[in-house]
Amino acid sequence: MRKFNIRKVLDGLTAVSSSSSASSSSQQQQSGNRESDIPETLQSEHFQLCKTVRHGFPYQPSALAFDPVQRILAIGTQTGALRLFGRPGVECYCQHDSESAVIQLQFLINEGALVSALADDTLHLWNLRQKRPAILHSLKFNRERITFCHLPFQSKWLYVGTERGNIHIVNVESFTLSGYVIMWNKAIELSSKSHPGPVVHISDNPMDEGKLLIGYESGTVVLWDLKSKKADYRYTHDEAIHSVAWHHEGKQFICSHSDGTLTIWNIKSPAKPLQTITPHGKQLKDGKKPEPCKPILKVEYKTARTGEPFIILSGGLSYDTVGRRPCLTVMHGKSTAVLEMDYSIVDFLTLCETPYPNDFQEPYAVVVLLEKDLVLIDLAQNGYPIFENPYPLNIHESPVTCCEYFADCPVDLIPALYSVGARQKRQGYSKKEWPISGGNWGLVTQSYPEIIITGHADGSIKFWDASAITLQVLYKLKTAKVFEKSRNKDDKPNTDIVDEDPYAIQIISWCPESRMLCIAGVSAHVIIYRFSKQEVTTEVIPMLEVRLLYEINDVESPDGEQAPTLPTPGTGSNPQSIAPQSHPSTSSSSSDGLRDNVPCLKIKSSPLKQSAGYQIELVIQLVWVSGEPPQQITSLAVNSAYGLVVFGNCNGIAMVDYLQKTVLLNLGTIELYGSNDPYRREPRSPRKSRQPSGAGLCDINEGTTVPEDRCKSPTSAKMSRKLSLPTELKPDLDVRDNSFSRSRSSSVTSIDKESREAISALHFCETFTRKADTSPSPCLWVGTTLGTVLVIVLNLPPGGEQRLIQPVIVSPSGTILRLKGAILRMAFLDTTGSIVPPAYEPWREHNISEDKDEKDKLKKRRPVSVSPSSSSQEISENQYAVICSDKQAKVISLPSQNCIHKQNITETSFVLRGDIVALSNSSCLACFCANGHIMTFRNYFLPNSACHRAIES
């Protein structure tokens, strides 16, 4: 990854973009006096971007090293990154400028320094004693390629082996070549005509640092006398060598070979090995040689004062073990333990009590660097249990499919999550402390609690404490346990949406104050969770099934140009008066034999034991309709004060009262418009629309089409988990402004070739729903992929018992606002420019006896308080709506609904994620674009691009 380029955009940019209409300009002039009353607190220095910390497992690890005195672990990667790990909470990230792969790392033990060897044949000396590790010296090899390095304990000489078979010696203090070179032709037999191959091993005799053991790839090992500059002994084997290790007495060494054998040699008997071992070979009768096995890539030979020595190796399995997972083998006396790993083994090291190579090593653990994990094995306990890893390396244990960040959370929230998460500790771990315990903690300056929530492909959700420099997992929730799992291939979930990972999380909606959690998965399912400190057993899991229907229409924009085809539901409530509806009964097929009213996943029918933490309140599933699978959910919102959850997709929108377990709203997108529909629609057969549409999903104003291969149907193409990962997105610059065919964040999914208008943003709030309103009221703002914002009024019954009996009345307001591009986010500001938070109900324990809960039921929800400043009470403008699409942003004054500012965010790309965030006692609009830029706009009334950051991969 290249260096970040931070490019600041000068303040004082024009308040109105070049494409703003004259009417917008006049509205801004009329409101100029009022806008000047809004204090400006954000300055350019508030937008300085800097690197902080990296979380997760190192990408493509390639090298491993450990300082046994300072107990620091170092990991190098194929991209030139360097990660240092100490005690839990101590981590550091460094990067080589060349970004070449790290092939080997060597600590200067107990000196706070590290040598790194890179694939571009450079050596670097790192100083780890300063706050930010830095490179002190570098050395480039121009004529030879580096293959192996060795730095003896308490030595100033670094031995560097090359591909040509030569060994150069570097003075670590000056980091220069000493001039002493061991040439390959002098090291091997003078009569030998063949090249021994690259140097694969260098080590000094534990009892005599003047004797150097050199291993060549071809199978030749040489014991070299540094003083006399000649070879004492040469050991030849007919199998290639991968690694060599000494016995601590310096009289024997062991080699691992490409045929899966180990050879133990006596240094004074070079004619043949003292012993040959095939750890995983089948012993044949009649004394025949065992069948060859896979190469043993590394071996270590460690001794103990009491008991037999340890021989630890990776690889060497027999070739008939097809499909077997990678293994680490521990041979101790007559016992051989084969430890299976989840991923390929990159490297391993044995941790010993002493750094001195000429003493009994007393091994106590093995650190195993895997392709996607770091494992520590306890050698002192029976069964070799692993240590519980305290680092946040398992973020991608299952691929992350969505991620949410929350700041300024209630102070009691993190302790509550930690309390229930502590009960989830898995059994079988080593009882000892984590052995990598070096380093010191820095001072934590963060004063507010931060939480990150990650959703994963396996349906799990993890809550992370991000308040400190490092992440700490607080609590893990498995959403898949509510569903029946398929036992065989014929018992797959009834879904055509995804072929794998049917429980993957797409969207997370969370209210920190009430602790209500709502998730949407790829199988068109929604689960609502309530937090409880008590364990409960749910006899019957509450469930609702929802049908979202549509028909396809040809649509024309108000300008008369062709616009995208939109859905018309076959059934639904009168858009002018939306009454509560109940979910249909489940049936397996319709009258014409097509699959109908069948959800994609089957809910468990047996009682479900739910531990303390998040417990299921309600499961909602979209069902098949006349042979058509349900479309994936594209937007989701939950509000604890109203007791409502709403979700939408490319068919329409559904609202559910999770307190009364009823469906309040079930409409196609077009029905939300009512008589205010800005498009002219000509009905046509929905079955014909199964063929590729000629119009596609295009810009309302320009009417150009989208190529067919850009709009893949979930029924015709398998959904990739990349759809939910912003990091996997690539800019598609020829996409029209209102296209919804491209992938973006977890709140958006793919649509089919019928190019329907999807629900892309939902926001509960208490604000002005109509121009004539004199006070704010509960409502839902709905944004679509065509840039339309519609407002739905919510008439809530009184709190307490009445809330559980009387219905919630849902009705359209008639308010329609339009932007360029798909709507991504909506927020509301008061007259001081501060964000107006949605109403919420404070958390309370629900799993307590009814007599104690009776009084709590009578408590009403906590309303949002809107208190305009005295200077603004003279005018009718009491709130501002900030609406962000993937192309532009608008600030709407309420209740007049005048657009006081319009900002074109990007013309050459599109916004993947936008949000209105609180910053320095004010607020700003932050946007992440597909071209890698992060753009922030401070104070929407004097909009300046405070900074752009180009992130290049």
N, C-alpha and C positions, 0 to 999 in steps of 0.2 A: 504494500500500500504506500503510495507516495505521500510526501509531506502535505500537510494541510496548508492551503493558501487562504489567508484571512484578508478579505478586501472590504474596506469600509466605504459606504456610500455617504457622500457629504450631506450634512444637514441642510435644511432650507430648500428641499425639493418642492416643486410646485404642488400645491394642495389638491389640484384637480388634474387627473390624467388627461392625456391628449384625446382620449376617446370619450371623455365625459360629455354629456349632452348639455345644451345651453340651459335647459330647465334645471338641471342639477346645479349649475353654476349660480343661477339666480337664487336657488334655495339656500345655497351656502352664504350668499351675500346678505340675504334677509336675516339669517340666523347668526351673522357675524358678531353682533354685540353679545348675544347670549353665549356663544362659544368662547368668547374671551374671558368669561367668568369661570370657566373650567380650569382649575390649576394645572400647570404643566410641571410635573415632578421628575419625569424620566429624562436623563441626559445621555449623551453618547457613551460616557464611561460605564453606564449600566449595561451596555451591550458588548463588552469585551469578551470574546470567546477564548477559552483556554482548555487544554487537555486536563482531565482530572484523573480518572482511573478506568481500567478495563476490567470487566467482569466476565466470568466464564472460563472455559477450558482453552488453553493455548491452541490456536488453529494450526494443524499439521505439525505436531511436535517432531523433532528430529534428534535431539541430544539431551543428555541428562548429566548432572554433576551434584555432588554433595560435599559440604564442608563438615567433617565429623566433630570439629571442635566448636565452631560457632553455630553448628546445626542449621545451616542455610541450604536450601535446595534451589538449583537453577535449572531451567528448562529452555532450550533453544528450539526454534521453529524453522520450517522451510522458507519462510518469508523474512528471515533475518531478525525476528523478534526475540527478546530475552525476557523471561519472567523469573522473578526471584520470590521465593516463599520462605517465611519464617514461622513464628508462632501464629496461631489463628488471629487474623486481623492484620498481619504484617505481609504486605505484598508490594511488588514494584514491577513496573513495566519499562523496558528499554527497547530501542530499535536501532539496528545497524543501518547506516545511511544507504549502503549498497543494496539492501534487501535480499542479499544472497543467503542461501540456506546455511544454517549453522550445522556443521558436521561433527563438532566435538567441543566440549567444555572442560576446563581444568581449573579448579580452585587453587590459589595459593593459600594453603590451609592455615587458618587463623591469622591471616594477614589482611583480610578485607579486600582481596583482589581476585580477579577472575580472568582467565585467558580463553578467548573464543577463536575457534578455527572455522573459517567460512569456505563455502564451495567455490568462491572466486579466488581461492589460494591466498587469502590474507589472514594474518593473525592480529588480534586486538587485545590489549591489556586494559581491563576495566578497573576503575577505582570505585569500590563499593563503600568506602568509609564516609563519603559525603552524602548529603541529603538526597541529591539526585545523582545516581551513578553516571559516570562519564568515562569515555575512552581516553586513557593517558597516552598510549603509544599504539602505533600500527606498523605492521611489516608486511610487504607484498612480495610474494614469490612469483617471478616472471617466467622462469624457464621450466619449473617443475610444479606438479600438482600435489597438494597436500592430501595425505590419506590417513595419517595417524599422528597423535601427539602424546607425549608423556612428560609429566613434571613430577619428579620424586619429592617426597615429603622433606621440607626444610632445605630444598636445593634451589640454587639460582640458575640452573641449567635446564632449559626446555628442549627436549628431543623431538624433532619433527621428521617423520617419515614421509616419503613421497611415492608417487606412482612409478617412478623409474627404479625404485628399490634403494635409493640413497637415503642417508640420515644426516640432517643438518642440526647443529646445536646453537640455540639462541640464548644469549644472556638476558635474563628476565629483567634485571635492574636497568640496563641501558636499552633493552629490546633491540639488540643488533645481533647479527650473525657473528659467531666466534671465529669462524674460519676452519674449525674442525669439522670434517665431513667423512662419514663412513660410506665409502663407495660400495656398491653392490658386488662388483667383480672381485673386490678384496675380501668381502664377507663370506662368499660361497667358495666352493672348491675351485681352484685355478683351472682344473682340467674340465670343468663343466662348460658346455657350450650353450646351454639354454639360460634364458633370463629367469630369475626366481619369481618374478612378478612384483606387484606393489607390496609395500610394507603394510601389514595388517595389525602388527602388535609391536610395542616397545615397552620394556619394563626393566628396572634394575633389580639385581639380586638382593633380597631383603637383608642378607648378612654381609654383602659387599657391594657398595654403591659403585665401585669401579668396574663391575661386571654387568654388561648390558645384554638382555635377551631380546633378540630380533626375530620376529615371525614374518615369513614371506607367504604370500597367497598360495604359491605352488605346493607348499607342504614342507618347505625347508625352514628350520629354526637354527639360529646361530647364537652362541654365547660369545660375546665380544669383550675383549679386554681393552678398556679405554686407555690405560697407561701404555701398554705395549703396542697398541694399535693393530692388533691382530685377533683372529678368532681362536678361542680355546677349544671349542667343540662345535661340531655341526651335526644336526639331527635331521634325518630325512624320512619322510613318510609319503606314501603314494596317493594320499587324499589331501585335497585342499584344506588349508587351515582358515578358521574364522576368528578364533580368539585363543589366548593363552593366559594362564594364571599360575602364580607361585604358591607353593606351600611356605608357611612363614619361616621355616628353618632354612630355606634357601638350598635344599638338597634335591628337591623334586619340583617339577612343574607339570601342568596338565594342559592338553590341547583339545579343542573341539574341531570336528572335521565335517566335511560336506556330505559324508555318507552316514551321518548320525552316530558316529563313534566318538569316544573319548580315549585319548592315549595319555598315560602317565609315564613320565620319563625321569630316570635318574641322571643328574647332570654329568656324572662321570661315566655313564654307559650309553654312548650315542649310537651304538649299533642297532639296537631295537628298543621299543618301548617296554617299560617294566610291566605294564598292564594295559589291556585294551578292553573297554567297556562299551556295550551297546545298550543304553538305558531302556529303549523302547523296542529293541529288536526281538524277534521271535527266535528262541533258542532251538535250533534244529538238531535232530538226532544224528548219531554217528560222528559227533564232534565237528560237524560242518560249520562253516562261517555263517553267522546270522544274516538274514536278508537285510539289504541296505535300507536305511530310513532317511527321512528328510534331514537337511543340514541342521546341526546344532550351532545356532548363531552366536551364542555367548555362553561362557562357563565361568564360574567363580569358585574358588577353593578356599574355605574359611575354617579355621581350627578353633577348638575350645579346650580349656584346661581340663575340664571333666567331660568325658564322653567322646564320641566319634566326631570327625570333621564333617562339615557340610559341603556337599557338592551341589551347586545350584545352577541350572541351565535353562535356556529357552530354545524351543524347537526340538528336533530329533524324533518326532513322532513317525510311526510307520506309515508307509504310503497307502495302506488299505484303510486308514482312518479318514475316509472321505467325509467332509462335512463336519468334522470335529472342530470344536472351537480351539483357538490358540491356547497353549498350556505353558505353565512354568513348573518345572520339575525340581523337587527338593529331595536329595538323597542324603540320608543321615543314618550311618551304620548300615543295617540290613533293611531298613524301611525306605520305601520310595513313595513320595506323595506327588500326585499329579494335580495341579491346581488349574482349573479351567478359567479362562478370561473371556470377557464379553467382546473384546476387540483385539486387533493385532498388537503384538508386543513390539514397541519401538526400541526400548532399552530397559535395563534394570540394574540396580546397584544393591549390594548388601551392606547394611548399616552395622558397624561394629563399635565396640566400646573404646577401642584405642585407635589412634591415627598412625601408630608406629607399625610398619609392615613386618618387623622382625620379632614381634611378640604374638602371643596367642590372640587371635582376633576377637573372640567372644561375640559372634554375630547375634543380633537380637531382632532384626527386622529386615525385610526386603522391600525396597520401593520399586514399583513396576510402573513404567511409563507406557501407557497404552495409546492407541491411536486417538481415542476420545475419552480417556479417563486416566486417573492417577490412583493407584492402589498401593496400600502399605500392608504387608503381611507380618504378623507377629510370629517369630520363630521360637519364642520361649514357651508358648502355650500349645497344649495338645490339639491337634486338628488344624493348626496354623490359621487361626481366625484373622480377619482383616481389621484394621483400625477404622473407626468411623471418621470419615474425611470432614474436617471442619471448614474447608475452603468452599466457596460458592462455585465449584467447578461443574456441578451437575445441572446447570441451567438448561443445557441442551441434552440432558439425559433422554428426554423425548423431544423432538424438534419443536421449537417455539413457534406457535401459529398466531399468537397475538400477545400484546404487551400493553399495560396501562401504568401510568405513574400518578401518584397522589402525594401532594405536599400539604403541610399544615393540618395533618390528621389529628383527631382528638387524642389527647395525651394518654388516655387509658386504653387506646386501641392496640398499640403494639404489645403491651404487657398481656392483654387479653388473648391475642393471637399466639403469643409465645407460650402462654399457659396451656392452651389446648394442644398446641403443637408439640410441647414437651412430652405429652402422653403418647405421641405417635412413635416414640423411639423404637427402632427395630432391635430385635434380639440377635444374639450371635456374634456381636462385635467383641474385639479384645477389650479387656477391662483396664488396660494401661493407658497412660496419657499419650497424646499425639507426639511422636518422637521428634518431629521437625519443629523445634521450639526456639529458634534464634531470633534476633532482632528485637527492636523496641517499638512500642506504639507511639505514633505521633499524637499531637494534641488535636482533639476533635472540636472544630469551631462551629459546626452546624448546630443551630439552636432550635430547629423545628423538626418534628418527626416526618419522615418520608417513607412511603411504601410503594414497592413495585409489585405488580401482579402479572404473572406470566401464564398464558394458556398454552397447552401442549397438544401434540398430535394424538396422544393416547387418551385424551379426555381429562387429563389431570390439570389442576390449577395450583400454582405455588405463590404464596405470599412472602415477600422479601422485605426485611428491614434495610432500607437504604439510607438511614440517617447518618451512619458513619462512612468512612472511606470504603470499607468493604461491605459486601452484601452478607446478610445472615438470613437463612431460611427460617421463617416463623411457623408456617403451617402449610400442609399439603392436603388438597381435596381431590378425591377421585370421583369424577362425575359419572364414569362408565358403570359404576357398581349398581346403579338403579336399573340397568337394562340387562336382559337375558343375553348371554354370550353364545355365539354359534359354536356348536360342538363339532361340526363337520362341514365339508364344503357344500353339501346340499342344504345346509341350514343357515345360509347367509342372511344378513339383514335385507329387508325388502327395499333396497334403494338402488337407483341408477345414478345417484349423484356422485358417489365416491366408490372406488373399488377397494380402497384400503383406508384405514384410520377413520371408521365411521363415527367415532366419538370426538374427533378433533374439535377444539374450541376455536370459534371464529370471532366472537364478540364478547366482551365483558362489560357489564354495567354494574357499578358498585356505588353504594351510598355509605361513606365512612361513618357518618353520624348515627345512622340507624343500623349499620352493619348488614343491610339487605344486599344480597348478591344475586345477580341474574346473568346467565350465560346463554349464548346461542351457539349451537354446534352445526357441523356441516351436513348432518342428516335432517336438517330442517326441524330441529328440536330446541326448545327453550326450557331451562330449569331455573326455578326461583328458590333461593336458599335463605333461611333465617338463622342467625347466630344464636347458639345456646351453650351455656356452660354445663348443662345436664345431659346425660346420656338417655336416649329414648329408643323405643322400638315401635316402628310404624307398621301397623298391621296391613293397611291398604294404602298404597302410594297414591295421593291425589293426582288426577290426570284430566286434561282437556284435550280434545282433538278439534282442529280448526281446518275448514276448507277455504282456500283462497282461489276463486275462479276468475276466469278472464275470457274475453273474446278479442280478436284482433280487428282493428279498424285502421283504415287509411286516414292519416291526419294531415291537415294543412294548418300552417301557422296563421296568425292574424294578418300577416302580410301577403297571404295567398300562396306562399311557397310550400313545397312538400316538406313535411316534418316527420319525425319517427312514428312508426305504428305503435299504438298504445292499446293496453288491455281494456276490455269492457267485461266486467264480471257477469256471469250468467245469473247470479242471484245476489242479493244484498239489500240493505235497508234503504229507505228513502233518504237521500242525502240531506233533505231539509229537516228530517226528524229521525234521528238514529236511536232506535230502541234497543234495550238489552236483548241478546240472543243466547241461546243455549247451544252447546256443541252437539253434533249429530251422533247418532249411534253408529257403531263400527260394523261394517259389512265387508265381505271379501271381494265382491265383484258387482258390477252394474248389470243392467238388463241385457246389454250387448256382450257380456262376457269379459269386459275390460276390468282391470284391477281398480277398485274404488273404495274410498274411505278406509284405506289401510295405511298406518304410519310406517315410517322406514325402520323404526326400531321397536322391539317388543319390551315392555316394562315388566319387571319381575312381579310375579303374583304372590310370592311368599313374603312373610314379614321381613322387614329390613331393619336391622340393628344399626342405629346411627350414634356414633360416638359424639362426645362434646366437641363443639365447633360448628361448622355449617351443616345444617340439616334441611332436608327437602321440604319445601312448602307446597310446591306445585310443579308438575311436569306438563308442558304444552307441546303438542306435536302437530305439524302440518301433515295432511294425509294426501294420498293419491286421489286424483279426480279424473274419472273416465279414462283410465289408462295412462294418465300423465303423472309423473312423479312430482312431488312438491319442490318448488324452487328454493334455493338456499336463502337464508335470511341475510339481509344486507344492512339492517339498522336495528337498534335495540335501545330501550330506555326503561328505567324503573324509577318510581317515586314512592317513598315510604309514607309521606304525608297523605297522599291520595290513595294509597293501597292499589296502585295500578302499574301494569307493565304493558308496553306497546312494542310491536315489532313490525317490520315490513320487508317486502322483497319486490321482485319485478312484477308480481301479480297485484299486490295491493298492500293493505295495512290491516292489522288486527290489534284490538285493545282488550285486555283481560283484567278483571277485578280479582286479584288473587286473594282478597279477604273473603269474598263471597263465592269464589271459584266459578265465575261466570264470564262469558264472552260478551263484551259491551259493544264492540265494533268489529265488523268484518266486511270490508269494502275493497273493491278494485280502485286503483289509483285514479281512474277517470271519474269515478263517482264522488270523489272528494271535491271536484270542481263544481258539481251541480250545474246550475245555469250560468255560472261564471267561467265556463270552460273557454280558454283562449284559442282553442284549436277547433277546426272544422273536421268532423270525423265521418267517414263513410263506411258503414258496416260491411264486412265481408266474412266469408266462411272461416271459422277458426281452423278447420281441417286443412283448407288450402294453405293456410299460413304455415303449415309444417314445412313447406318448401322454402328455400332461401328467399328472403324478402328483397325486392329490388331497391327499396328505399334505405333500409338499414337504419341505424341510429345516427342522426346527423345534427348539425347546427340548426337551430330554429331559424336563425336569420339568413344563413347562407344556403342551407338545404343540400349540401353535398353528401354523398353516401359514404358509408364505411365498408371497406372490403370484407367479403364474406368470411375469410379466415381470421378476421379480427374479432368476430362475435361467435365464439364457440358455445354450443349448447351443453349444459350439464348432462343432457341425455345422450349426447353423441360424442362427448369427449370426457375423459376421466379428469376429475378435479385434482389439481396438484396442490400440495400443501403450500406451495410458494404463493398462492393467491393471497394468503393471509400474512405474508411477511414483507413489510416495507423494504427490508434490505435486499430482497430478491428482485425488486422492481427495476425496470429499465425504461428510460424515457421513450415515448413513441410520438415523435414530434409531428407526424402527419395526421394525428388524430384530430377530429373536429372538436370544437369547443365543448359540445354537450355530449360527447360520446361516453358511454359507460362500459364499453367493451374492454378497456384496459384493466389490468389488475392494479389494486392499490392496497390500502391497509385492511386490517381485519374486519372493518365495518363495511366492506364492499366485497362483492363476489362477482363471478362472471355471469353474463346473461346469454341467452340463446340468440339464434339468427332472427328471431322475430323482433328483437330490439325494443323491448318494452320499457316504459317509463318506470323506473324503480324508485322505491323509497330509500333515500340515501342519508337522511339525518332526521333525528327526533329529539325534541327538547321540551320537558315539562317546565312550566314556570307560572308565576303569578304576575301578569302584566295586562296591558290594554289590548283587547282583542279587536275592537272596532274604533273607528275615528270618533264616534260620539261617546265613548266610554269616559266616565269621570273618575273611575277608580279601577285599580287592577283586580283581576279575578283569575282563578285557576284555569289553565288552558294548556294545549299541546300544540307546539309548532312543528310542522312537517315539511321537510325539504325533499325534493326529488332530483333525479338525474338530469331533468330538463331545465333546472335552474328555477323551479317554482317553489315558493314557500306558501303553505296554507296554514290557517289557524283554526283549531278545533276548540270549542268552549266546553268546559267540564263543570257540570252542576253537581256538587257533592252534597250528600245528606249530612246532617249534624253528626258530630263524633259520638263516641261511646257505643251503646247498644244499637242506636238508630243507624249507625254506619254499617252494621252487619245485617240490617234488615231491609232498609230502603235502597232502591237502585240508584246508581250513578247515571245521570242523564248526560248524554254526549250529543253535541249538535255543532254543525259548521257555523263559522262566524261570517263567511262571505269574504273575508280578507284574503287577498292574493297578492304576493310580491314576487318579482322576477329578477333573476340575476343571469349573468352569462356563465355557463358551465354548471357542473353538477354541484349541488349544495353539500358541503362537508360539515360545517359546524355553525351553531347559533349560540349567542350569549346576550345577556342584558346588563346594561349599566345604569346606575342612578345618575343624578344630576351632578355628582362630583366626579364622575368617570370611574367609580368603583364597580366591580362586578356584583350583580345581584344574584345571590345563590338561590338554587331551587329550595322550595319548602321541604322539610324533612321531619320525621318523627324520631325523637331521641330513642336510643336503644334501651330496651328493658327485657328482662328475662321472661319468656313466655311459658316455659315448662315448670310452672309452680302451681300450687294448689289454687282452686278457683276462689276460695274465700280471700286469699291474699291478692288475687289478680282482679277482683271485682272492682276495686277502686281505680286500678290502673286502666281498666277498660273505659272508664268514664272520662279519662283524660283526652282532651282534643289534641289534634295534631298541632305542631308548632308552626304558625304561619310566618310567611316572609314579611318583614317590616320594611315598608318603603317610606322613607322620610326625606323628601326633597329639602335641599338647603333653602334658607330664607330668601336668598337672592333669586331663586328659580321658582318660588311659589307664585310669583306674580304672573307667570306665563303658564300655558297649558301643557308645555312639554315636560313630562315627568320621568320618562325613561328613554333609553336608547337601545335599539336592537342592533347588534353587530352580526352580520351574516357573511360567512366566508364560503366561496365556491372554489372549484379547482382552477378558476381563472381570475376571479376578482373578489373584492369585498365591498360591502355597502354598510353604511351607518344610517339607520332609519330612526327618525324621531317619533316617539309615541306619546299620545295617541294619534297625532296628526298624520302619521305614516309618510312624512316627507323625507326624501332621501337627502341628507345633509352632506354626505360625502360618498364618492365612489372611487375605489382604487383598483386599477388593473394590476394584478400581481405579476402575471407572466404572460407573454405572448408566444414564446418559443417552446415552452414546456407546460407542465401542469402541476398543481399542488397535490401531493399525496396525502398530507396530513396538515390540518390547520387547527389552531386552538387559540382561545382568548385566555390569557393567563395573567395572574396578579404578579406585579413586579415593582418593588421599591415603592410601596404604598400607592401604586397606580396600576394600570393594566396596559397590555399590549397584545397585538396580534402576531402570532408566530406561525410561520409556514415552512414546511419541508417540501421541496420541489423534486420532481423526478430527475432533474439535471444535477442533483446533489447539493443544491444551495439551500441554506437555512436563512430565511428572510424574516425580519421582525419590523413591525410598524408601531412606533410609539405614539400614543395619544391620537386616536382616530380622527380627532377634530383638527389636528395639525399634523397630518400623516407624513412622517419622514421614514424612509428606509434606514433604520439605524445601523444595520450591518448585514452583510451577506457573507456566508461562509461556503466556500466551494469544497465539497468533499469528493475527492477523486479516487476511484478504485483502480 
